Amino acid sequence: MQPINTVINPTIYLAIELSASTWLIAARLPGSEKPHLHRIDGGDTAALFALISSLRARVARRLDAAIGVVCCFEAGRDGFWLHRLLTAHGIANYVLEPTSILINRRARRAKTDRLDAIGMLRVLAAYLRGDRQSCSMVRVPTPEDEDAKRIHRERENLVQEKLRIENRIEALLFTQGIRKRPSLRSWERDLAVLRTGDGREMPRHLRAELDRLRRRLVTILELIREVEAERDEVVTTNPEHQTSRKIVALCRIRGLGENFAGVLTREVFYRSFDNRRQIASYVGITPMPYQSGSMDRDRRISRAGNPRARTTMIQLAWLWLRYQPGSELAEWFRKRVGTLAGRTRRIAIVAMARKLLIALWRYVETGVLPAGAEIRLESVAAA
């Protein structure tokens, strides 16, 4: 077996196993198959660069040549700041998609930081040799693209928190036999006249807890309005930006609001795709083929792409049937499903979501509307 690193092109391969307390670095030097392990404090980039310089100097003295360095680490909670720091210092770096790494499935396998670092080192070497099936690499977004996603993701978290508080209020009232939540606008008046199912006044401590929940809910609603105002301001203050133009174009379609348009644009359409298969695969709504002998069929969707975009597209597909009933996609769905319900309808809506995603991608790239789609009346009046 030929060594991966040759004297002709000496390169040091590094795999960094990241954690909150420590970083474990596995290094493979030119001419050596055995990895060297080094442990530093988590986040200590000065120690990391000192280690890289030390390894470079050691190999350079032995080979008397310029030494390249290639790093990798798994995508995770550390984000991409380390990738940007390494590349800024002229070090090639790859961010691995953890779930794409091939593993042995014969039985239970040991799991340690040492084994993970050595495994990443092996996968990195195979990938650089041209084996693209060994793993997948994450496409690192620019800091601007990454920051642009913060608005709709924060709104999503706030909406989830709003629903959680509303459900908690309703659950507390339900324990007293009350099935209607008081209005936030007339909370004190409604709560004063409420009686439990057995005719008692609301218990004192329960009233206090409900009032605290109400105040939290009012704060969440104010934050949601603040985030939405910031979202709209970004589009209006920079209308010539490519992302803003795509959001405005999507909002012209009836049934597509600012939130859906922002999520789709900043999660999907900000990237470039060569064909419809690539964009459907990125969102994870492509069916997986199953072929063995005489059996040849499609299984469930892969769900290997962007989960936020996938959820948004399926929600949008249901809304499309309501707001665009005369479009070709809606007619295709009705012809395909008919009066059927249940599982068949859910499978068909995913297929329609895939078709709708491709149609919207073509629309934002070429300006061609999905067949039969209606434009908002206010958009026509403004034109």
C-alpha positions as CSV (number, residue, x, y, z in Angstrom):
1,M,0.0,0.0,0.0
2,Q,1.4,3.4,-1.0
3,P,1.5,6.0,1.7
4,I,-1.0,8.8,1.3
5,N,1.6,11.6,1.8
6,T,4.5,11.5,-0.6
7,V,7.7,13.4,-0.6
8,I,6.7,14.9,-4.0
9,N,3.9,16.8,-2.4
10,P,4.4,16.7,1.4
11,T,1.2,17.6,3.3
12,I,0.2,17.3,6.9
13,Y,-3.3,16.1,7.5
14,L,-5.1,17.3,10.6
15,A,-8.4,16.2,12.1
16,I,-9.8,18.3,15.0
17,E,-12.3,16.7,17.4
18,L,-14.0,19.7,18.9
19,S,-15.6,19.8,22.4
20,A,-16.3,22.5,25.0
21,S,-13.3,21.7,27.3
22,T,-10.6,20.2,25.0
23,W,-9.7,19.8,21.4
24,L,-8.1,16.5,20.3
25,I,-6.0,16.9,17.1
26,A,-5.0,13.8,15.1
27,A,-2.0,14.5,12.8
28,R,-0.7,12.4,10.0
29,L,2.8,13.4,8.8
30,P,4.3,12.8,5.4
31,G,5.9,9.4,5.2
32,S,4.1,8.1,8.3
33,E,0.9,6.1,8.5
34,K,0.6,6.3,12.3
35,P,-1.3,9.3,13.5
36,H,0.0,11.5,16.2
37,L,-2.4,12.8,18.8
38,H,-2.3,16.2,20.5
39,R,-4.6,17.6,23.1
40,I,-5.2,21.4,23.7
41,D,-7.7,23.5,25.6
42,G,-11.0,24.0,23.8
43,G,-11.0,27.3,21.9
44,D,-7.2,27.9,22.3
45,T,-6.4,28.8,18.7
46,A,-3.0,30.1,19.7
47,A,-2.0,26.6,20.8
48,L,-3.5,25.2,17.6
49,F,-1.4,27.5,15.4
50,A,1.7,26.8,17.5
51,L,1.2,23.1,17.0
52,I,0.8,23.5,13.3
53,S,3.9,25.6,13.1
54,S,5.8,23.0,15.2
55,L,4.7,20.1,12.9
56,R,5.6,22.1,9.8
57,A,9.1,22.9,11.1
58,R,9.7,19.3,12.1
59,V,8.7,17.9,8.7
60,A,10.5,20.7,6.8
61,R,13.8,19.9,8.6
62,R,13.4,16.2,7.5
63,L,12.3,16.7,3.9
64,D,13.8,20.2,3.2
65,A,10.6,21.3,1.3
66,A,7.6,23.5,1.7
67,I,5.0,21.8,3.7
68,G,1.2,22.1,3.1
69,V,-1.4,21.6,5.8
70,V,-5.0,20.4,5.4
71,C,-7.4,20.4,8.3
72,C,-10.9,19.1,8.9
73,F,-13.5,19.0,11.7
74,E,-17.2,18.0,11.9
75,A,-20.0,20.5,11.6
76,G,-21.6,21.2,15.0
77,R,-22.3,23.7,17.7
78,D,-19.0,25.5,17.1
79,G,-20.3,26.8,13.7
80,F,-17.9,28.0,11.1
81,W,-15.7,30.5,12.8
82,L,-12.8,28.1,13.1
83,H,-13.0,27.3,9.4
84,R,-12.8,31.0,8.6
85,L,-9.9,31.5,10.9
86,L,-7.9,28.7,9.4
87,T,-8.5,29.7,5.9
88,A,-7.6,33.3,6.7
89,H,-4.2,32.0,7.8
90,G,-3.7,30.1,4.5
91,I,-4.6,26.7,5.9
92,A,-7.0,24.5,3.7
93,N,-9.9,23.3,5.8
94,Y,-12.9,21.1,5.2
95,V,-16.1,20.9,7.3
96,L,-17.4,17.3,7.4
97,E,-21.1,16.4,7.5
98,P,-21.1,14.0,10.5
99,T,-24.1,11.9,9.3
100,S,-22.5,11.3,5.9
101,I,-19.4,9.4,7.2
102,L,-19.5,5.7,6.4
103,I,-19.3,3.5,9.4
104,N,-19.1,-0.3,10.2
105,R,-22.6,-1.5,11.0
106,R,-21.8,-5.1,11.9
107,A,-22.3,-4.6,15.7
108,R,-21.8,-2.0,18.4
109,R,-18.8,0.1,17.9
110,A,-16.6,2.0,20.4
111,K,-17.0,5.7,20.6
112,T,-14.2,7.9,21.9
113,D,-12.6,11.2,20.9
114,R,-9.5,9.4,19.8
115,L,-11.3,7.0,17.5
116,D,-13.4,9.9,16.1
117,A,-10.4,12.0,15.3
118,I,-8.5,9.1,13.7
119,G,-11.7,8.2,11.7
120,M,-12.0,11.8,10.4
121,L,-8.3,11.7,9.4
122,R,-9.0,8.5,7.4
123,V,-12.1,10.0,5.8
124,L,-10.3,13.2,4.9
125,A,-7.5,11.4,3.2
126,A,-9.9,9.2,1.2
127,Y,-11.9,12.3,0.1
128,L,-8.8,14.1,-1.1
129,R,-7.8,11.0,-3.1
130,G,-11.0,11.4,-5.0
131,D,-13.4,9.1,-3.1
132,R,-16.4,11.4,-2.9
133,Q,-18.5,8.6,-1.4
134,S,-16.5,8.5,1.8
135,C,-18.3,11.5,3.2
136,S,-19.9,14.8,2.3
137,M,-18.4,18.3,2.9
138,V,-20.5,21.2,4.2
139,R,-20.7,24.2,1.9
140,V,-19.7,27.0,4.3
141,P,-21.8,30.1,3.9
142,T,-20.4,33.6,3.9
143,P,-20.7,35.5,7.1
144,E,-23.3,37.8,5.4
145,D,-25.4,34.8,4.3
146,E,-25.2,33.2,7.7
147,D,-26.2,36.4,9.5
148,A,-29.1,36.9,7.1
149,K,-30.7,33.7,8.4
150,R,-30.8,34.9,11.9
151,I,-34.0,37.0,11.5
152,H,-36.4,34.2,10.3
153,R,-34.8,31.7,12.7
154,E,-35.3,34.0,15.6
155,R,-38.9,34.5,14.6
156,E,-39.4,30.8,14.4
157,N,-38.1,30.3,18.0
158,L,-40.3,33.2,19.2
159,V,-43.4,31.7,17.6
160,Q,-42.6,28.3,19.2
161,E,-42.2,30.0,22.6
162,K,-45.5,31.9,22.0
163,L,-47.4,28.6,21.3
164,R,-45.8,27.0,24.3
165,I,-47.0,29.8,26.6
166,E,-50.5,29.8,25.1
167,N,-50.8,26.0,25.5
168,R,-49.6,26.3,29.1
169,I,-52.3,28.9,29.8
170,E,-55.0,26.8,28.2
171,A,-53.8,23.7,30.1
172,L,-54.0,25.5,33.5
173,L,-57.5,26.8,32.7
174,F,-58.6,23.3,31.6
175,T,-57.7,21.8,35.0
176,Q,-60.3,24.1,36.5
177,G,-63.0,23.3,33.9
178,I,-62.5,26.5,31.9
179,R,-62.4,25.9,28.2
180,K,-61.9,29.5,26.8
181,R,-58.8,31.6,27.3
182,P,-59.3,35.2,28.3
183,S,-58.5,37.9,25.7
184,L,-55.2,39.7,26.2
185,R,-56.9,43.0,25.5
186,S,-59.4,42.6,28.4
187,W,-57.5,40.1,30.5
188,E,-58.2,41.6,34.0
189,R,-62.0,42.0,33.3
190,D,-62.3,38.5,31.8
191,L,-60.3,36.8,34.5
192,A,-62.4,38.6,37.2
193,V,-65.7,37.0,36.0
194,L,-64.2,33.5,35.3
195,R,-65.5,30.7,37.5
196,T,-64.3,27.2,37.7
197,G,-66.3,24.3,36.5
198,D,-67.7,23.7,40.0
199,G,-68.6,27.4,40.4
200,R,-65.6,28.7,42.5
201,E,-63.6,31.8,42.0
202,M,-60.2,31.4,40.4
203,P,-57.6,30.3,43.1
204,R,-55.3,33.1,44.1
205,H,-51.9,31.4,43.2
206,L,-53.3,30.2,39.9
207,R,-54.4,33.8,39.0
208,A,-50.9,35.0,39.8
209,E,-49.3,32.3,37.7
210,L,-51.6,33.0,34.8
211,D,-50.8,36.7,35.1
212,R,-47.1,36.0,34.8
213,L,-47.7,33.9,31.8
214,R,-49.7,36.7,30.2
215,R,-46.9,39.2,30.7
216,R,-44.4,36.8,29.2
217,L,-46.8,36.2,26.2
218,V,-47.2,40.0,25.7
219,T,-43.4,40.4,25.7
220,I,-43.0,37.5,23.1
221,L,-45.6,39.2,20.9
222,E,-43.8,42.5,21.0
223,L,-40.5,40.7,20.1
224,I,-42.2,39.0,17.2
225,R,-43.4,42.4,15.9
226,E,-39.9,43.8,16.3
227,V,-38.3,41.0,14.4
228,E,-40.8,41.2,11.6
229,A,-40.2,45.0,11.3
230,E,-36.5,44.3,11.1
231,R,-37.1,41.7,8.4
232,D,-39.2,44.1,6.3
233,E,-36.7,46.9,6.8
234,V,-33.8,44.8,5.5
235,V,-35.7,44.3,2.2
236,T,-36.9,47.9,1.8
237,T,-33.6,49.6,2.6
238,N,-31.6,47.5,0.1
239,P,-34.1,46.8,-2.7
240,E,-31.4,46.3,-5.4
241,H,-29.7,43.4,-3.6
242,Q,-30.3,40.0,-5.2
243,T,-31.8,38.5,-2.1
244,S,-34.2,41.4,-1.7
245,R,-35.3,41.2,-5.3
246,K,-36.1,37.5,-4.9
247,I,-38.1,38.1,-1.8
248,V,-40.1,40.9,-3.4
249,A,-40.7,38.7,-6.5
250,L,-42.0,35.8,-4.3
251,C,-44.3,38.1,-2.4
252,R,-46.0,39.1,-5.6
253,I,-47.5,35.5,-5.8
254,R,-50.8,35.2,-4.1
255,G,-50.6,33.0,-1.0
256,L,-46.9,33.7,-0.4
257,G,-46.2,36.1,2.5
258,E,-43.1,37.8,3.7
259,N,-42.1,35.0,6.1
260,F,-42.3,32.2,3.6
261,A,-40.5,34.3,1.0
262,G,-37.8,35.2,3.4
263,V,-37.3,31.6,4.6
264,L,-37.1,30.1,1.1
265,T,-34.8,32.8,-0.2
266,R,-32.4,32.9,2.7
267,E,-32.4,29.1,3.2
268,V,-32.5,27.9,-0.4
269,F,-32.6,30.4,-3.2
270,Y,-29.5,32.3,-2.1
271,R,-27.5,29.3,-3.4
272,S,-26.9,28.4,-7.0
273,F,-28.1,25.1,-8.4
274,D,-27.4,23.5,-11.7
275,N,-30.6,21.6,-12.1
276,R,-33.9,20.6,-10.4
277,R,-32.4,17.4,-8.9
278,Q,-29.8,19.4,-7.0
279,I,-32.3,21.8,-5.4
280,A,-34.8,19.0,-4.5
281,S,-31.9,17.0,-3.0
282,Y,-30.7,20.0,-1.0
283,V,-34.2,20.4,0.6
284,G,-34.4,16.6,1.1
285,I,-37.7,15.9,-0.7
286,T,-36.4,13.5,-3.3
287,P,-37.6,9.9,-3.1
288,M,-35.0,7.2,-2.5
289,P,-34.7,4.5,-5.2
290,Y,-34.8,0.8,-4.1
291,Q,-33.6,-1.6,-6.8
292,S,-32.8,-5.2,-6.1
293,G,-33.2,-8.0,-8.7
294,S,-36.7,-7.6,-10.3
295,M,-37.8,-5.0,-7.6
296,D,-37.4,-1.4,-8.7
297,R,-39.4,1.3,-6.8
298,D,-39.1,4.5,-5.0
299,R,-39.1,4.6,-1.2
300,R,-39.8,7.5,1.1
301,I,-38.1,10.9,0.7
302,S,-34.5,11.2,1.9
303,R,-34.9,13.9,4.5
304,A,-31.2,14.5,4.2
305,G,-31.4,18.2,3.3
306,N,-32.4,21.4,5.0
307,P,-35.2,20.5,7.5
308,R,-36.4,24.1,7.9
309,A,-36.8,24.6,4.1
310,R,-38.5,21.2,3.8
311,T,-41.1,22.0,6.5
312,T,-41.7,25.4,4.9
313,M,-42.3,23.9,1.5
314,I,-44.8,21.3,2.7
315,Q,-46.7,24.0,4.6
316,L,-46.6,26.1,1.4
317,A,-47.9,23.2,-0.7
318,W,-51.1,23.0,1.5
319,L,-51.5,26.8,1.3
320,W,-51.0,26.6,-2.5
321,L,-54.1,24.4,-2.9
322,R,-56.1,27.1,-1.0
323,Y,-54.8,30.3,-2.6
324,Q,-53.9,29.0,-6.1
325,P,-56.8,26.5,-6.9
326,G,-56.6,27.3,-10.6
327,S,-52.9,26.6,-11.1
328,E,-51.6,23.5,-12.9
329,L,-50.0,22.2,-9.7
330,A,-53.3,22.3,-7.8
331,E,-55.1,20.6,-10.7
332,W,-52.4,18.0,-10.8
333,F,-52.9,17.3,-7.1
334,R,-56.7,17.1,-7.4
335,K,-56.4,14.7,-10.4
336,R,-53.9,12.6,-8.6
337,V,-55.6,12.4,-5.2
338,G,-59.3,12.8,-6.1
339,T,-61.4,12.2,-3.0
340,L,-58.7,10.0,-1.3
341,A,-57.5,11.1,2.2
342,G,-55.0,10.0,4.8
343,R,-51.7,8.6,3.8
344,T,-52.2,8.9,0.1
345,R,-53.0,12.6,0.4
346,R,-49.9,13.2,2.6
347,I,-47.6,11.4,0.1
348,A,-49.0,13.4,-2.8
349,I,-48.5,16.8,-1.0
350,V,-44.8,16.0,-0.6
351,A,-44.6,15.3,-4.4
352,M,-46.4,18.6,-5.0
353,A,-44.1,20.4,-2.7
354,R,-41.1,19.2,-4.8
355,K,-42.8,20.4,-8.0
356,L,-43.7,23.7,-6.4
357,L,-40.1,24.2,-5.1
358,I,-38.7,23.7,-8.6
359,A,-41.3,26.0,-10.1
360,L,-40.5,28.8,-7.6
361,W,-36.8,28.3,-8.2
362,R,-37.3,28.8,-11.9
363,Y,-39.5,31.8,-11.2
364,V,-36.9,33.6,-9.1
365,E,-34.1,32.8,-11.5
366,T,-35.9,33.4,-14.8
367,G,-39.0,35.4,-13.9
368,V,-41.4,32.7,-15.4
369,L,-44.4,32.3,-13.2
370,P,-45.6,28.8,-12.2
371,A,-48.3,27.8,-14.7
372,G,-51.7,29.2,-13.8
373,A,-50.4,31.1,-10.7
374,E,-52.2,34.3,-9.7
375,I,-50.5,37.5,-8.8
376,R,-51.6,39.6,-5.9
377,L,-54.0,42.4,-6.9
378,E,-52.0,45.0,-5.1
379,S,-48.9,44.0,-7.1
380,V,-50.9,44.4,-10.4
381,A,-52.1,47.9,-9.2
382,A,-48.6,49.0,-8.3
383,A,-47.3,47.9,-11.7
